[in-house]
């Protein structure tokens, strides 16, 4: 099993908007690539992390399954629209992925 985490930072005053938008994304897009409420969650910075940090965490069986989801994601038009709508609310250049193997 692996855990993939997508990190972004919300602009000051827009954290709740970004969280709400990400929750809606899971309903509209995430389900299409197998990312459901059962295998994913949203985390936010608290102690020892930036308060503006928002992390989407997905559990999947292996790297191949994650890669399949990423490839399908690139073809989903509502995902592209969502990304453009979200852009003004996040700090440019802060998005990145981490992938962990569960031992």
C-alpha positions in Angstrom: 0.0 0.0 0.0 1.1 3.6 -0.6 0.0 7.0 0.7 0.2 9.9 -1.8 -0.1 13.4 -0.4 -0.7 16.5 -2.5 0.3 19.7 -0.7 -0.9 23.3 -1.4 -0.9 26.5 0.6 -3.9 28.7 0.7 -3.6 32.5 0.4 -4.2 34.4 3.6 -7.9 34.5 4.3 -8.9 31.8 1.8 -8.1 28.6 3.6 -11.8 27.6 4.1 -12.6 28.4 0.5 -9.8 26.1 -0.7 -10.9 23.3 1.7 -14.5 23.6 0.6 -13.4 23.6 -3.1 -11.3 20.5 -2.5 -14.2 18.7 -0.8 -16.4 19.5 -3.8 -13.6 18.3 -6.2 -13.7 14.8 -4.5 -17.5 14.6 -5.2 -17.2 15.9 -8.8 -13.9 14.5 -9.9 -12.2 12.3 -7.3 -14.9 9.5 -7.5 -14.1 9.2 -11.3 -10.6 8.1 -10.6 -11.3 6.0 -7.5 -10.5 8.6 -4.9 -13.4 8.3 -2.5 -14.1 9.3 1.1 -13.1 5.8 2.1 -9.5 6.0 0.8 -8.7 9.7 1.1 -8.8 12.6 3.5 -8.0 16.3 3.8 -5.5 17.5 6.3 -4.6 21.1 7.4 -1.6 22.6 9.1 -1.8 22.9 12.9 1.3 22.5 15.2 4.7 22.3 13.5 3.2 22.8 10.1 2.2 25.9 8.2 -1.3 27.0 9.1 -2.0 27.7 5.4 -1.0 24.1 4.4 -3.7 21.9 3.0 -2.9 18.3 2.2 -5.0 15.8 0.2 -4.0 12.3 1.2 -4.9 9.3 -0.8 -4.3 5.6 0.0 -3.9 3.2 -2.9 -2.6 -0.3 -3.5 0.5 0.6 -5.5 2.3 3.2 -7.7 0.8 1.7 -10.9 -2.7 2.4 -9.5 -1.7 5.9 -8.6 -0.2 6.5 -12.0 -3.4 5.3 -13.7 -5.4 7.7 -11.6 -3.1 10.6 -12.5 -3.3 9.7 -16.3 -7.1 9.6 -16.2 -7.2 12.8 -14.2 -5.4 14.7 -17.0 -8.4 13.8 -19.4 -11.2 15.0 -17.1 -12.4 18.5 -18.3 -14.0 19.4 -14.9 -10.7 18.9 -13.2 -9.0 21.4 -15.6 -11.8 23.9 -14.9 -11.5 23.4 -11.1 -7.8 23.9 -11.3 -8.2 27.3 -13.0 -10.9 28.3 -10.5 -8.8 27.4 -7.6 -5.6 29.2 -8.7 -6.4 32.7 -7.3 -6.9 31.2 -3.8 -3.6 29.3 -3.5 0.0 30.5 -3.3 1.7 29.9 -6.6 4.5 27.4 -6.7 3.5 25.6 -3.4 1.9 22.5 -4.9 3.8 19.3 -4.6 3.3 15.5 -4.2 4.9 13.1 -1.7 4.5 9.3 -2.0 5.1 7.0 0.9 5.1 3.2 1.1 3.3 1.8 4.1 5.4 -0.8 6.0 
